[in-house]
Amino acid sequence: MGYTQATIDRRSATGELSWVIGGRWQGRGYAVEAATAMAEALRDAGVRRLIAHVHPEHVASQRVAAAAGLIATDRSLDGETEWEWTPS
């Protein structure tokens, strides 16, 4: 069906979150559920900054990032917008 994953830099307490959902299962809320659960688990584990890179034309992934609590920044990497969460 798909997966989420995170790369964690323990020195900076930053986690980079990503998700992939197979085409046949898209549009059913699975990516939102999985990414939100992963973001929550990372926060609970002490991550103080989360980032994800989303293509600026991929509206579905933008919605997933927003649901996980991330906000689009003006930074980009390889043509993808960096989304970020930090505690308020």
PyMOL commands that set and color helices and strands:
alter all, ss='L'
color gray80, all
select helices_A, chain A and resi 23-25+30-44+59-67
alter helices_A, ss='H'
color red, helices_A
select strands_A, chain A and resi 2-9+14-21+49-54+71-77+80-85
alter strands_A, ss='S'
color yellow, strands_A
deselect
rebuild
show_as cartoon
